[in-house]
Amino acid sequence: MSEIKEHLYYSDEHEWAEVIDARTVRVGITDFAQSQLGDIVFVELPSPGTVLSAGDGMGTIESVKTVSDLFSPVSGTVVRINESLNDRPEIVNSEPYGEGWLVEIEIEGPGEEAVKHLMTAEQYAEYIESD
């Protein structure tokens, strides 16, 4: 069974979003997504300064099985990317909710507003069970 963190919000594309302060949301892929992908060998992320709308493509993630698109769960400007994934993309497999995060996005309004359209942990659990 996939790990789902209660304090995070989830997209139907299997990204998670965490409000880390009033203007910043951290984004990664879920435990379910990394387990479906298998061993991750490469992650391509947007450059800091990239402006994204919720649902926009924001890079790719490559595993030994496939290449998948990454989508932004929130709108805003990329302010930080996880540089450690350049040398160690497999961190996404071992710590998808920790050191395996992907980007931090500065949002326009309050953090809770930016994630209100996303699923709660309970809703996401139901979503992946029906998948």
Disulfide bonds with the S-S distance in Angstrom:
none
